[in-house]
């Protein structure tokens, strides 16, 4: 686990008594600040700094994010947001929209609705410390690439560089706080670091200078933050959409000369910058890419979900699925609530994913109880598990009424160390147990390329013909070898 190092914080215009004399401490020059180091990194990093491991992993992220965005374009919340944008704003016929032939919006609105699509089913990638990195960045990079004239389209490698810069900035910011390592209670992380990642990616793609990149990050910080109260509602997908859109807007504003605080990422006593989001925020400068900087994606793989629900659900679903196999082995071909007397879930304490009787798909995606009982009943959780008919099944409701929760002290609300345990007591008194420490798809146990492509095909073929789906897979696979990214963009159009 990442350990914070003590750092010397700048003291602005401070005075202290030393040997009966007043000494005025020197304020750091702009080049010495944490904020400036981030701007310098975003401006100076080059595609040659991306290793083969980072390129491979980031292409998997791009493919998965496009797939969940495409299937997300079939949801009710996406349709509402798209209708709002079409009716309330004039569009510039520039940028394409996931899954909608003939509809084009302005760059910022396209980033917004495609970001909403990406998170509308909570199917997008996650890593540690917990956030959804791709959904905040990819729609903005796609929209910005779309708006660039044909003669100035970025190369596929430049596209991937911008994407990776956006992922890296989010990860670095999350590591400046121990609080950020745990399942959140106050702010939804994609709304905090997401706009920063989007701004950094777009600033890189626009080739802004170091000062402009710093300003883009500072502008984005003023557009960040959303409360956890809107988790498990139709408004949660707006968090990703806004992160993508507002980061793009921040970079565009910085490119026009708009300025913001040169200390927004620094820890300044008495002045809340980015520290407003994390009480234990303790930043470190970002090393120059020329000094052997290693991208976080080199060290940690990405977590990809096999079914569309909050990441914490994947532990209890896998544990319950193992109990389902035991039940099917000793009883009839399917599980009946009549077999079950009691269900005990040993899970981390996290209020917003403790939902005993969810009433909507969004609540169901954030319910330990629902996902455990669905896997216990069906042997798995799938896209179809969250349809109204599946949620309201009498046999599922019967199982839900038998669930109890325990929160062991050794099971913290932390995606890197938590576990899920399901204990089922049968009517006859027998006890069956299932436990999952690392589910298939977690960054420690990542999906194979075959599994990832299968997920992509299942998602993308909901809205695109199979031939175009295969061309998308090919375009992403070859992205780092393309002279420009138009081939990828054309498949999305």
C-alpha positions in Angstrom: 0.0 0.0 0.0 1.2 3.5 -0.8 2.7 5.3 2.2 2.7 9.0 2.5 6.0 10.7 2.9 6.5 13.7 5.0 7.0 16.7 2.8 8.1 20.3 3.6 5.1 22.5 2.9 5.7 26.1 1.6 5.1 28.9 4.1 4.0 32.0 2.4 5.3 35.3 3.7 5.8 33.6 7.1 8.0 34.9 9.9 9.8 33.2 12.8 11.9 34.2 15.8 15.5 33.0 15.5 18.4 34.2 17.7 16.3 37.3 18.6 16.0 38.2 14.9 13.0 38.1 12.5 13.7 35.9 9.5 11.5 36.0 6.5 11.2 32.6 4.8 11.6 32.6 1.1 8.5 31.9 -1.0 9.2 29.2 -3.6 9.5 30.3 -7.2 6.6 29.2 -9.5 8.9 26.5 -10.9 9.2 24.8 -7.5 5.5 24.3 -6.8 3.7 21.0 -7.0 1.2 22.6 -9.4 4.0 23.7 -11.7 5.5 20.2 -11.7 2.2 18.7 -12.9 2.0 21.3 -15.7 5.5 20.6 -16.7 4.9 16.9 -16.8 1.7 17.2 -18.9 3.5 19.6 -21.3 6.8 17.7 -21.7 5.8 14.0 -21.7 6.3 12.3 -25.0 5.0 9.1 -26.6 8.4 7.5 -26.3 7.9 7.5 -22.5 5.0 5.0 -22.9 6.3 1.5 -22.4 4.9 -1.5 -24.3 3.2 -2.6 -21.1 1.5 0.8 -20.7 0.4 0.9 -24.4 -1.0 -2.6 -24.1 -3.0 -1.9 -21.0 -4.3 1.4 -22.1 -5.5 0.0 -25.4 -7.5 -2.6 -23.4 -9.0 0.3 -21.4 -9.9 2.2 -24.6 -11.6 -0.9 -26.0 -13.5 -1.7 -22.8 -14.6 1.9 -22.3 -16.0 2.2 -25.9 -17.9 -1.0 -25.4 -19.6 0.0 -22.1 -20.3 3.4 -23.7 -22.0 1.7 -26.6 -24.3 -0.5 -24.5 -24.8 2.5 -22.2 -26.3 4.4 -25.1 -29.3 2.1 -24.8 -30.2 3.2 -21.3 -33.0 5.5 -20.1 -30.7 8.0 -18.4 -28.6 8.4 -21.6 -31.7 9.0 -23.7 -32.9 11.7 -21.2 -29.5 13.4 -21.2 -29.2 13.3 -25.0 -32.7 14.7 -25.5 -31.9 17.5 -23.1 -28.7 18.4 -25.0 -30.5 18.3 -28.4 -33.4 20.5 -27.2 -31.6 23.0 -24.9 -28.4 23.7 -26.8 -27.6 24.4 -30.4 -25.2 21.8 -31.9 -22.2 22.3 -34.2 -22.5 19.1 -36.1 -18.9 18.2 -35.1 -18.7 15.2 -32.8 -20.3 11.8 -32.9 -22.4 10.2 -30.1 -22.1 6.6 -29.0 -24.7 4.4 -30.7 -26.5 7.2 -32.5 -26.2 7.4 -36.3 -26.6 10.9 -37.7 -26.5 12.7 -34.4 -23.6 15.0 -33.8 -23.1 17.6 -31.0 -20.6 20.2 -30.0 -17.4 18.8 -28.6 -18.2 19.5 -24.9 -21.7 18.1 -25.2 -20.5 15.0 -27.0 -17.9 14.5 -24.2 -20.8 14.9 -21.7 -23.3 12.5 -23.2 -20.6 9.9 -24.1 -19.3 10.1 -20.5 -22.9 9.6 -19.2 -23.2 6.5 -21.5 -19.9 5.1 -20.2 -21.1 5.2 -16.6 -24.9 4.7 -17.1 -24.7 1.0 -16.1 -21.7 1.3 -13.7 -19.9 -1.0 -16.1 -16.7 1.0 -16.6 -13.2 0.2 -15.4 -11.8 0.9 -11.9 -8.5 0.8 -10.1 -6.9 1.6 -6.8 -7.2 4.0 -5.1 -10.8 3.8 -6.2 -12.1 5.8 -9.2 -13.3 5.2 -12.8 -10.4 6.6 -14.8 -11.3 5.9 -18.5 -14.8 7.3 -18.6 -13.7 10.7 -17.5 -10.9 10.9 -20.1 -11.8 8.9 -23.3 -15.0 10.8 -24.3 -13.1 14.1 -24.0 -10.1 12.9 -26.1 -12.5 11.5 -28.7 -14.4 14.7 -28.9 -11.3 16.9 -29.1 -9.9 14.6 -31.8 -13.2 14.8 -33.7 -13.2 18.6 -33.7 -9.6 18.9 -35.0 -9.4 19.5 -38.8 -8.6 16.5 -41.0 -5.1 17.9 -41.7 -4.3 18.1 -37.9 -5.8 14.9 -36.6 -3.6 13.4 -33.9 -1.7 10.2 -34.6 -2.9 7.1 -32.8 0.2 7.3 -30.6 -0.5 10.9 -29.7 -4.1 9.9 -28.9 -2.9 7.2 -26.6 -0.4 9.6 -25.0 -3.1 12.1 -24.1 -5.3 9.3 -22.8 -2.5 7.9 -20.6 -1.6 11.4 -19.3 -5.3 11.8 -18.2 -5.1 8.4 -16.4 -1.8 9.2 -14.8 -2.8 12.5 -13.4 -5.9 11.0 -11.7 -3.8 8.2 -10.2 -1.1 10.5 -8.8 -3.7 12.8 -7.2 -5.5 9.9 -5.5 -2.2 8.8 -4.0 -1.7 12.1 -2.1 -4.4 11.0 0.5 -4.8 7.9 2.7 -8.5 8.7 2.8 -8.7 8.2 -1.0 -7.6 4.6 -0.6 -11.0 3.6 0.9 -14.5 3.4 -0.5 -15.6 7.0 -0.5 -18.0 8.6 2.0 -18.0 12.3 0.9 -17.1 13.0 -2.7 -17.5 10.7 -5.6 -13.8 10.3 -6.8 -14.5 10.6 -10.6 -15.9 14.1 -9.9 -12.8 15.1 -8.0 -9.9 13.7 -10.1 -11.9 13.0 -13.3 -12.0 16.7 -14.4 -8.3 17.0 -13.7 -7.5 13.9 -15.8 -9.7 15.1 -18.6 -8.1 18.6 -18.5 -4.6 17.1 -18.5 -5.4 14.8 -21.4 -6.9 17.6 -23.5 -4.1 20.0 -22.6 -1.6 17.4 -23.8 -3.5 16.8 -27.1 -3.7 20.6 -27.6 0.1 20.8 -27.1 -0.3 23.5 -24.5 2.8 24.9 -22.8 3.7 24.1 -19.2 2.0 27.3 -17.8 -1.2 26.7 -19.8 -1.3 23.1 -18.6 -1.0 24.2 -15.0 -3.8 26.7 -15.5 -6.0 24.0 -17.2 -5.6 21.8 -14.0 -6.4 24.8 -11.8 -9.5 25.7 -13.8 -10.7 22.1 -13.7 -10.3 22.1 -9.9 -12.9 24.8 -9.8 -15.3 22.6 -11.7 -14.8 19.4 -9.6 -16.7 17.6 -6.9 -20.0 15.9 -6.4 -21.5 14.3 -3.2 -21.9 10.6 -2.7 -25.6 11.1 -1.9 -26.4 10.8 -5.6 -24.9 7.3 -5.8 -27.4 4.6 -6.9 -29.5 7.2 -8.6 -29.9 8.3 -12.3 -27.7 11.3 -11.5 -24.6 9.3 -10.8 -23.7 8.8 -14.5 -23.8 12.6 -14.8 -20.6 12.6 -12.6 -18.6 10.9 -15.4 -20.2 13.0 -18.1 -19.4 16.2 -16.3 -15.9 15.2 -15.5 -15.2 14.6 -19.2 -16.9 17.7 -20.4 -15.6 20.1 -17.8 -12.0 18.9 -18.1 -12.2 19.5 -21.9 -13.7 23.0 -21.2 -10.9 23.8 -18.8 -8.2 22.9 -21.3 -9.9 24.9 -24.0 -10.2 27.9 -21.7 -6.6 27.6 -20.8 -5.7 27.5 -24.5 -7.4 30.9 -24.8 -5.3 32.4 -22.0 -7.6 32.0 -19.0 -5.6 31.8 -15.8 -6.2 30.3 -12.4 -4.3 29.7 -9.1 -0.7 28.7 -9.6 -0.9 26.8 -6.2 -4.1 24.8 -6.7 -2.3 21.4 -6.1 0.0 22.7 -3.3 -0.7 22.3 0.4 -0.9 26.0 1.5 -1.7 26.6 5.1 -5.1 28.4 5.5 -6.0 28.2 1.8 -8.0 25.3 0.4 -6.9 24.2 -3.1 -7.3 20.6 -4.1 -6.9 19.8 -0.4 -10.6 20.8 0.0 -11.5 17.3 -1.2 -9.2 15.3 1.1 -8.5 16.3 4.7 -5.2 14.4 4.8 -4.0 15.7 1.4 -0.2 15.8 1.2 1.1 16.4 -2.3 4.4 15.5 -3.9 5.9 17.1 -7.0 5.6 15.0 -10.2 9.0 14.1 -11.6 9.9 15.0 -15.1 9.3 12.3 -17.7 12.9 12.7 -18.7 14.0 11.6 -15.2 12.9 8.0 -15.5 9.2 8.6 -14.6 7.3 5.3 -14.6 3.5 5.5 -15.3 1.3 4.0 -12.7 -0.3 1.8 -15.3 3.1 0.1 -15.6 2.9 -0.9 -11.9 -0.8 -1.7 -11.6 -3.2 -3.2 -14.1 -6.8 -2.1 -14.5 -9.9 -3.7 -13.1 -12.6 -4.6 -15.6 -16.0 -5.6 -14.6 -17.7 -8.8 -15.9 -21.2 -7.4 -15.0 -22.6 -3.9 -14.7 -22.5 -3.0 -11.0 -20.5 -1.2 -8.3 -17.1 -2.9 -8.0 -17.7 -4.1 -4.4 -20.5 -6.3 -5.7 -18.1 -8.5 -7.6 -16.7 -10.1 -4.4 -20.0 -11.2 -3.0 -21.3 -12.3 -6.4 -18.4 -14.6 -6.9 -18.6 -15.9 -3.4 -22.4 -16.5 -3.8 -21.9 -18.2 -7.2 -19.6 -20.8 -5.5 -22.4 -21.6 -3.0 -24.8 -21.9 -5.9 -22.6 -24.6 -7.4 -22.7 -26.5 -4.0 -26.5 -26.2 -3.8 -27.0 -27.4 -7.3 -24.7 -30.3 -6.6 -26.7 -31.5 -3.6 -30.2 -30.6 -4.6 -32.4 -29.9 -7.6 -31.0 -28.3 -10.9 -31.8 -24.8 -9.6 -31.8 -23.1 -6.3 -35.1 -22.6 -4.5 -35.7 -20.1 -1.6 -37.4 -23.0 0.2 -34.0 -24.6 0.6 -32.6 -21.5 2.4 -33.1 -20.6 6.0 -30.5 -17.8 6.5 -27.9 -15.9 4.4 -25.0 -14.1 6.1 -22.8 -11.7 4.1 -19.5 -10.7 5.6 -18.6 -7.5 3.8 -17.0 -4.1 4.4 -18.9 -1.4 6.2 -20.1 1.0 3.5 -23.5 2.6 3.9 -24.2 3.5 0.3 -23.9 -0.1 -0.9 -25.9 -1.6 1.9 -29.4 -1.7 0.3 -31.6 -4.6 1.6 -34.5 -4.2 -0.8 -33.5 -2.2 -3.9 -36.3 -0.8 -6.0 -34.5 0.4 -9.1 -31.7 -0.8 -11.4 -29.4 1.9 -10.0 -30.1 0.8 -6.4 -29.6 -2.9 -7.4 -26.2 -2.1 -8.9 -25.2 -0.7 -5.4 -26.6 -3.5 -3.2 -24.6 -6.2 -1.6 -27.8 -8.1 -0.8 -29.2 -8.0 -4.4 -26.0 -9.1 -6.1 -25.3 -11.9 -3.6 -28.9 -13.2 -3.9 -28.9 -13.0 -7.6 -25.7 -15.0 -7.9 -27.0 -17.5 -5.3 -30.2 -17.9 -7.3 -28.9 -17.9 -10.9 -25.2 -18.8 -10.5 -24.1 -15.5 -12.0 -24.9 -11.8 -12.4 -25.4 -10.5 -15.9 -26.6 -7.4 -17.8 -30.1 -8.9 -17.7 -30.0 -9.2 -13.9 -30.9 -5.5 -13.5 -34.0 -5.5 -15.7 -37.3 -4.6 -13.9 -38.6 -8.1 -14.3 -35.5 -9.7 -12.8 -35.4 -7.2 -9.9 -39.0 -7.9 -8.9 -38.9 -11.8 -9.0 -40.7 -13.3 -6.0 -38.0 -15.9 -5.5 -35.3 -13.1 -5.4 -37.4 -11.1 -2.9 -37.8 -14.2 -0.7 -34.0 -14.6 -0.6 -33.5 -10.9 0.2 -35.7 -11.2 3.2 -33.3 -13.8 4.7 -30.1 -11.8 4.4 -28.0 -10.5 7.3 -24.8 -8.5 7.1 -21.7 -8.6 9.3 -18.7 -6.2 9.0 -15.6 -8.0 10.3 -12.7 -5.8 11.5 -10.3 -7.5 9.0 -12.5 -6.5 6.0 -12.0 -2.8 5.4 -13.8 -0.8 2.8 -10.8 -0.8 0.5 -10.9 -2.4 -2.9 -7.3 -3.5 -2.6 -7.7 -5.6 0.5 -11.4 -6.4 1.0 -13.1 -9.7 0.6 -16.6 -11.1 0.3 -17.9 -14.1 2.2 -21.3 -15.7 1.9 -22.6 -18.2 4.5 -25.9 -20.0 3.7 -27.7 -22.0 6.3 -30.1 -24.5 4.8 -33.5 -25.5 6.2 -32.0 -28.8 7.3 -29.3 -27.1 9.3 -26.4 -27.6 6.9 -24.1 -24.6 6.4 -22.4 -23.8 3.0 -19.7 -21.1 2.7 -18.2 -19.2 -0.2 -15.4 -16.7 -0.1 -13.8 -14.4 -2.7 -10.6 -12.5 -2.0 -9.8 -11.5 -5.6 -12.5 -11.8 -8.3 -11.7 -12.4 -12.0 -11.4 -9.0 -13.5 -9.6 -7.4 -10.5 -6.3 -5.7 -11.2 -4.6 -8.6 -9.5 -6.4 -11.1 -11.6 -7.2 -9.2 -14.9 -9.4 -10.4 -17.6 -7.6 -12.2 -20.4 -7.6 -10.5 -23.9 -10.1 -13.2 -24.9 -12.5 -12.4 -22.0 -12.1 -8.6 -22.6 -13.0 -8.9 -26.3 -15.9 -11.2 -25.5 -17.2 -8.5 -23.1 -16.7 -5.8 -25.8 -18.5 -7.8 -28.5 -21.4 -8.5 -26.2 -21.7 -4.8 -25.4 -21.0 -3.3 -28.8 -23.2 -5.7 -30.8 -26.2 -4.4 -28.9 -26.0 -1.3 -31.1 -23.5 -2.0 -33.9 -23.3 -4.7 -36.6 -20.8 -7.4 -36.1 -18.6 -6.3 -38.9 -18.2 -2.8 -37.5 -17.5 -4.2 -34.0 -14.7 -6.3 -35.5 -13.3 -3.2 -37.2 -13.4 -1.3 -33.9 -11.4 -4.1 -32.2 -8.8 -3.9 -35.1 -8.7 0.0 -34.9 -8.0 0.0 -31.2 -5.4 -2.8 -31.5 -3.5 -0.9 -34.2 -4.0 2.5 -32.6 -0.3 3.1 -31.7 0.7 2.3 -35.3 -1.8 4.6 -37.1 -0.6 7.9 -38.6 -3.8 9.5 -37.4 -6.8 8.5 -35.3 -9.3 9.0 -38.0 -9.7 5.3 -38.6 -10.9 4.9 -35.0 -13.1 7.9 -35.2 -14.8 6.8 -38.4 -15.8 3.4 -36.8 -17.5 5.3 -34.0 -19.4 7.5 -36.5 
